[in-house]
Amino acid sequence: MTDSDVLVSLTDLGKDFDVSPPFLNRLLEGQERLFLRAVDDLSIDIPKGKTFSLVGESGCGKSTVARLVVGLYKPSRGRIRFDGIDMETLKTQAEIEPVRKRMQMIFQDPYASLNPRWRVSDIIAEPIRAHKLLSGRATIASRVGELLVQVGLAAVDGVKFPHEFSGGQRQRISIARALASQPEFLICDEPTSALDVSVQAQILNLMKGLQHQFGLTYLFISHDLAVVYHISDYVGVMYLGRVVEWSDKRTLFQRPWHPYTRMLLDAIPDLEMTGRERIPVAGEVPNPIHPPTGCHFHPRCPYANDRCRNEVPTVMHKDDSEVACHAVAENRLPQVTVSGEPADVTAVS
């Protein structure tokens, strides 16, 4: 993958949150400040026109990455480059605005992300007016109608309020709002997790169609590997703020290396009843304020040894994957080939 093929590049990205008790409590009780390292030295490249998905259990830092990329959080360290532009170098509003309008975000909850007091037409028109893309009430109204039709709604729906729509329809409105500024890059933070399964399929099919139509690039956040399989080109697996493995979709699903990746794949129902042996991984995600030393996954890993408990693994190239695991580096981990694929969650039209 060359630099010209990459739209978004994250290099050694990190984000810490201060979760310390109030100053007076720390002073009286002699406590130190506490920091939660939500993202820890994350490095990935997202190619133009492709979908890169981040998967992992709740609390692993996926949504924090999304908010860092879109600019809702400021990185504690590391670099974010968008189409070759270092976002840290953009200081003035005049420099930031042309880049910001090229990226938009679709949030998880369609009930909370839309202003209930605004009509749908005003919600979708807001980015058009904010970025001064069009002028004139009739011209903007015409553009809003086009956007509503593109996402499978009717132009006349613009006069309604969000409460008059179902969850799936509200998410279509969110997508229309995101498309209003004609972006190249969409950050999708679990956009289907709050929807029924059949509605999820419709939204995923819509997003895939829009990607092909407009050449969009997606950063897709999800914990559902069946959804990820059917929308992704590349997949990164996160655990406690670190990407432990990433590769193209088919390689990761057919030849997973990291034990955590295998655990997530084992959680997918085996509808084809292939009889593949599964190794259950016990335990829960540790406290991110006091994460385990060495490899964060070692308390739950059946292949962990003293090196795993004391030394942070570095990313290495293994076949067509990038993986951070001492067991893989030392060839202590048996290779697993997964036959079949997850059930087609996009089969509903």
FITORVEX-80925 format. One record per residue (C-alpha): x, y, z. Coordinates in steps of 0.5 Angstrom, whole numbers, plus 500, padded with zeros to 3 digits. Layout:
REM residues N
XYZ;...
This chain:
REM residues 349
500500500;503507498;502513501;498516495;493510497;492512504;487517506;488517513;494515517;494514525;502514527;503512535;496515537;495515544;490518549;490519556;484521561;485524567;480520572;483523579;479524585;478532586;484535589;482536596;481528596;488527594;491532598;487529605;488522603;495522600;492520593;496520587;493523580;490517576;490517568;486512564;490510557;484509553;489509546;496506547;501507541;496505535;498505528;494504522;493506515;486507512;486506504;482511500;475508498;476502503;472500509;477499515;473496521;476496529;473491533;473489540;470488547;466494550;471499553;477497549;478504546;474504539;470510540;476514543;479513536;473515532;473521536;480523536;480522528;474527527;477532532;472531538;478529542;485532542;491526542;495526548;501524543;502521536;500524529;494524525;494525518;489526513;490526505;497527507;496533512;498533519;492535523;496538528;499543524;492546523;491552527;486557525;479556523;481558516;486552516;481547519;475548516;476545509;479539512;473538517;468538512;471532508;470528514;463527518;461522523;455517524;453516531;451510535;444512537;440515532;435517538;440522541;444524535;438528532;436535535;428533537;426540536;429541529;425539523;429534519;430539513;434543518;438538521;440536514;441543512;445545518;452542515;450545508;449552511;455551516;460550510;457555506;456550500;450553497;446559498;438560497;432557501;430554495;437551493;438548500;431545500;432542493;439539496;436536502;430533498;436529494;439527500;433524503;432520497;439518497;438514503;431511502;426516505;422521501;423529500;417530503;419527510;423534511;418537514;417532520;420531526;425526529;420523533;416521527;421516525;423509527;430508529;432505522;429511519;433516524;439513522;438514515;437521517;443521520;447518514;443524510;446529515;453526514;453526506;450533506;457536506;460532501;465528505;470523503;471520510;466517514;467515521;461510523;461509531;457502531;451505527;447499527;448496534;442500536;437497531;434491530;437485526;433486519;434494520;441493521;442489514;438495510;443500513;449496512;446495505;445502504;452504507;455499502;451502496;453509498;460508498;460505491;456511489;461516492;467513493;467514500;472511505;469508512;472508519;467503522;467501529;463495532;463489536;459485532;464481527;459478523;457485521;464487520;465481515;460484511;462491510;470491511;476491507;481491513;480489520;484491526;482488533;483492539;484490546;485495552;487501547;492497543;491494536;493487537;492484530;490487523;490485516;485485510;478482512;479475509;486474512;484475519;477471519;481465515;488465519;487469525;493469529;492473536;489469541;484475542;482475535;481467536;477468542;472473538;471469532;470463537;464467539;461467532;455462532;458456528;452455523;455451518;457446524;464445521;466441528;472446529;475445536;474452540;479454546;474458551;478464554;476465561;476472564;473479563;477485561;481488566;481495569;483500564;486504570;491499572;492494566;496488567;503489565;507486559;501484554;495486557;491480554;496475558;491474564;486471559;491468555;492460555;499461551;502466556;508465559;513470563;515474557;508475556;507478563;513482563;514485556;510489552;510485545;512489539;508489532;511484527;509481520;506474520;504472513;499477511;497480518;500485523;500482530;503483537;504477540;510474544;507467543;506468535;513471535;516464538;512460534;508457541;501458538;498453533;496456526;488455526;485456519;477457519;473454514;466458512;464465514;459468518;452468516;450474511;447479515;446483509;441478506;435483507;434488502;
